[in-house]
Amino acid sequence: MKRVNWFYLLIGVLLVLMLYISGRYFKGSGEASIGIAQSTEYKINSEKSALVKSVNTVPGMQVKEGDLLVELTSQALEIEIAKLENRISVLKSERTEKTKLADAEIAYLKAQNDIAMEELEAEIQQTTSEMNMNETLTREFVSGQKPTSENPQTIKINSLKAQKQKHVQALDIKIKDVRQEMMTDQHLLENQIILQESELKLLNDEKSKLNKYASASGVVKNVYVKPGEQVDAFTQLLEINPLRPTTVVAYLVNKKTDGYPIGASVTISSYDQRRNSVAGKVIGYGSVNELPEILQKSTAVKAFGQEVFIEIAPDNFLANGEKVLIR
C-alpha cells in the first residue's frame, strides 16, 4: 500500500514538473506569445553638399538626445549670408542718410525763408518809418488836413505783409513735400530691409540645420566622415544604435492572428523578469519564418511562427535582443 502511495506521489511530482517546464519554456502557449525586443539603427545624412567642420563623437560612444554629433558648414551658404548681411547694412545706412538729407533740406528751406522774411520785415519797417515821417511833415506844413489812409506806403506795407504770409504758406508746403518724399523712400527701404532680413533668417536656419544632432539616446555604431572632408548631398555621416529597443517582433506559433489585430494594445514584459513591462501597439504582420535560435526549444525540430510587429515606447527597461513575453 505504501509502495502504491509513493508511486502516485512520484507521478504527481513529475506532472507538476512537466507543467512548469511547459509553462516556462514552451513558445506561444496560452494567451501569451514570445518575441524579441529589437531596435533599428538610424543613419544621419547630409541634406546638401557641405564641409565637415568637426566630428564630436567616435564609434562606441553613448550619446543623448540633442547632442551635437557633426558640425557642417557650406562655403556657398556662407557667401550668400555675407552678401545679404552687407546688403542689409547698406540699406539701413541709406535709410539713415535719407533721413539726414531730408532734415538738412528742411533746415535749408527754413533758412532761406528766414532770410526772405527778414528782408520783408526790414522793408516793412523802412516803409513804415518813411510813412510816419511823411505824416509828421504833412501835419507841420498842412494844418487841418488828415492824411489819406490809402497812400502808397500803406499799400506797400500791406503787400509786404501779404508776401510774408505767402512765404510762410509756401514753406509749409515745401516742408510737407520733403517729408512726404522722405516717408515714401523710407517705406520702400523698410520693405526691402524686411524682405532681405526674412531671406537672411531662412539662410541662417538652413545653416543651423547643417549641424547634426542626436534625435534619440543611443550608441554610435559607425562614423563615416572626418573633419575637413568635403561631402556631397545625401552622404551618410554616421550610424547610431538606439539605447533601448523600439520594436518587438512576436512569433505566433500555431495561433491565429485574431488575438492580435492591428492597432491592438498589448503588454510586453521581460521573459526572465516579468516586472519589467511596457505597453505596446500592434502595427503589422510579417511572414511565417523560422523562430530565432534564442526562441527555439532545445530539440532537433525547428519551430516556425508568423511575425507580428509591435511598437513600444523608447523609454523602456528592455535590452536589445532580449527575449520578451507578449500578452
Backbone hydrogen bonds, N-H to C=O, Kabsch-Sander energy under -0.5 kcal/mol:
donor,donor_aa,acceptor,acceptor_aa,energy
5,N,1,M,-1.8
6,W,2,K,-2.5
7,F,3,R,-2.1
8,Y,4,V,-2.3
9,L,5,N,-2.3
10,L,6,W,-2.2
11,I,7,F,-2.4
12,G,8,Y,-2.4
13,V,9,L,-2.2
14,L,10,L,-2.5
15,L,11,I,-2.3
16,V,12,G,-2.4
17,L,13,V,-2.4
18,M,14,L,-2.5
19,L,15,L,-2.4
20,Y,16,V,-2.2
21,I,17,L,-2.6
22,S,18,M,-2.7
23,G,19,L,-2.7
24,R,20,Y,-2.4
25,Y,21,I,-2.8
26,F,21,I,-0.5
26,F,22,S,-1.6
29,S,26,F,-0.8
32,A,29,S,-1.3
33,S,326,I,-2.5
34,I,251,Y,-0.7
35,G,324,V,-1.8
36,I,249,V,-1.9
37,A,322,E,-2.6
38,Q,247,T,-3.2
41,E,39,S,-0.5
42,Y,240,I,-2.3
44,I,238,L,-2.5
45,N,43,K,-0.5
46,S,235,T,-2.1
50,A,231,V,-2.1
51,L,73,T,-4.0
52,V,229,E,-2.9
53,K,51,L,-0.7
53,K,71,E,-2.6
54,S,71,E,-1.6
56,N,69,L,-3.1
60,G,220,V,-3.6
61,M,58,V,-1.9
63,V,218,G,-2.9
66,G,214,A,-3.3
67,D,64,K,-2.1
69,L,67,D,-0.5
69,L,212,K,-3.2
70,V,212,K,-1.4
71,E,54,S,-2.7
72,L,70,V,-0.6
73,T,51,L,-2.2
78,E,74,S,-2.4
79,I,75,Q,-2.3
80,E,76,A,-2.0
81,I,77,L,-2.4
82,A,78,E,-2.4
83,K,79,I,-2.4
84,L,80,E,-2.3
85,E,81,I,-2.6
86,N,82,A,-2.2
87,R,83,K,-2.4
88,I,84,L,-2.7
89,S,85,E,-2.1
90,V,86,N,-2.2
91,L,87,R,-2.3
92,K,88,I,-2.5
93,S,89,S,-2.2
94,E,90,V,-2.6
95,R,91,L,-2.3
96,T,92,K,-2.0
97,E,93,S,-2.6
98,K,94,E,-2.5
99,T,95,R,-1.5
100,K,96,T,-2.1
101,L,97,E,-2.8
102,A,98,K,-2.4
103,D,99,T,-2.3
104,A,100,K,-2.6
105,E,101,L,-2.7
106,I,102,A,-2.3
107,A,103,D,-2.3
108,Y,104,A,-2.3
109,L,105,E,-2.5
110,K,106,I,-2.4
111,A,107,A,-2.2
112,Q,108,Y,-2.8
113,N,109,L,-2.5
114,D,110,K,-2.4
115,I,111,A,-2.2
116,A,112,Q,-2.3
117,M,113,N,-2.8
118,E,114,D,-2.5
119,E,115,I,-2.4
120,L,116,A,-2.5
121,E,117,M,-2.8
122,A,118,E,-2.6
123,E,119,E,-2.2
124,I,120,L,-2.6
125,Q,121,E,-2.4
126,Q,122,A,-2.4
127,T,123,E,-2.7
128,T,124,I,-2.7
129,S,125,Q,-2.5
130,E,126,Q,-2.5
131,M,127,T,-2.6
132,N,128,T,-2.3
133,M,129,S,-2.2
134,N,130,E,-2.6
135,E,131,M,-2.2
136,T,132,N,-1.9
137,L,133,M,-2.4
138,T,134,N,-2.4
139,R,135,E,-2.1
140,E,136,T,-1.6
141,F,137,L,-2.1
142,V,138,T,-2.8
143,S,141,F,-0.6
145,Q,142,V,-0.9
146,K,144,G,-0.6
151,N,148,T,-0.6
155,I,151,N,-1.9
156,K,152,P,-2.3
157,I,153,Q,-2.6
158,N,154,T,-2.6
159,S,155,I,-2.1
160,L,156,K,-2.5
161,K,157,I,-2.4
162,A,158,N,-2.1
163,Q,159,S,-2.2
164,K,160,L,-2.2
165,Q,161,K,-2.0
166,K,162,A,-2.2
167,H,163,Q,-2.5
168,V,164,K,-2.0
169,Q,165,Q,-2.1
170,A,166,K,-2.9
171,L,167,H,-2.5
172,D,168,V,-2.1
173,I,169,Q,-2.2
174,K,170,A,-2.5
175,I,171,L,-2.7
176,K,172,D,-2.3
177,D,173,I,-2.3
178,V,174,K,-2.5
179,R,175,I,-2.6
180,Q,176,K,-2.5
181,E,177,D,-2.5
182,M,178,V,-2.4
183,M,179,R,-2.6
184,T,180,Q,-2.2
185,D,181,E,-2.4
186,Q,182,M,-2.9
187,H,183,M,-2.5
188,L,184,T,-2.2
189,L,185,D,-2.6
190,E,186,Q,-2.8
191,N,187,H,-2.2
192,Q,188,L,-2.1
193,I,189,L,-2.6
194,I,190,E,-2.7
195,L,191,N,-2.3
196,Q,192,Q,-2.6
197,E,193,I,-2.8
198,S,194,I,-2.2
199,E,195,L,-2.0
200,L,196,Q,-2.4
201,K,197,E,-2.4
202,L,198,S,-2.0
203,L,199,E,-2.1
204,N,200,L,-2.6
205,D,201,K,-2.5
206,E,202,L,-2.4
207,K,203,L,-2.3
208,S,204,N,-2.5
209,K,205,D,-1.8
210,L,206,E,-0.5
210,L,207,K,-1.1
211,N,207,K,-0.6
211,N,208,S,-0.7
212,K,70,V,-2.9
213,Y,211,N,-0.5
214,A,67,D,-2.2
218,G,63,V,-2.2
219,V,241,N,-3.2
220,V,61,M,-2.9
221,K,239,E,-3.0
222,N,239,E,-1.5
224,Y,237,L,-3.1
225,V,237,L,-0.6
228,G,52,V,-3.6
229,E,226,K,-1.7
231,V,50,A,-3.0
231,V,229,E,-0.5
234,F,46,S,-3.3
235,T,232,D,-1.4
237,L,44,I,-3.1
238,L,44,I,-1.3
239,E,222,N,-2.6
240,I,42,Y,-2.4
241,N,219,V,-3.2
243,L,217,S,-2.0
246,T,38,Q,-1.1
247,T,38,Q,-2.1
248,V,310,I,-2.8
249,V,36,I,-2.4
250,A,248,V,-0.7
250,A,308,V,-3.1
251,Y,34,I,-2.5
252,L,306,Q,-2.4
253,V,251,Y,-0.8
254,N,252,L,-0.7
259,G,256,K,-0.8
260,Y,257,T,-1.6
263,G,282,V,-2.8
264,A,261,P,-2.3
266,V,280,G,-2.3
268,I,278,V,-3.2
269,S,325,L,-2.2
270,S,273,Q,-0.7
270,S,276,N,-2.3
271,Y,323,K,-2.2
276,N,273,Q,-1.7
277,S,275,R,-1.2
278,V,268,I,-2.7
280,G,266,V,-2.7
281,K,311,E,-2.0
282,V,264,A,-2.4
283,I,309,F,-2.8
284,G,309,F,-1.2
286,G,307,E,-2.6
289,N,287,S,-0.6
289,N,305,G,-2.4
291,L,303,A,-2.3
295,L,292,P,-1.7
296,Q,292,P,-0.8
296,Q,293,E,-0.7
299,T,297,K,-3.1
302,K,300,A,-0.6
305,G,289,N,-2.4
306,Q,252,L,-2.0
307,E,287,S,-2.0
308,V,250,A,-2.3
309,F,284,G,-2.7
310,I,248,V,-2.7
310,I,308,V,-0.5
311,E,281,K,-3.0
312,I,246,T,-2.2
313,A,279,A,-0.7
316,N,314,P,-1.7
321,G,37,A,-3.4
322,E,319,A,-2.1
324,V,35,G,-2.5
325,L,269,S,-3.0
326,I,33,S,-3.5
327,R,267,T,-2.0
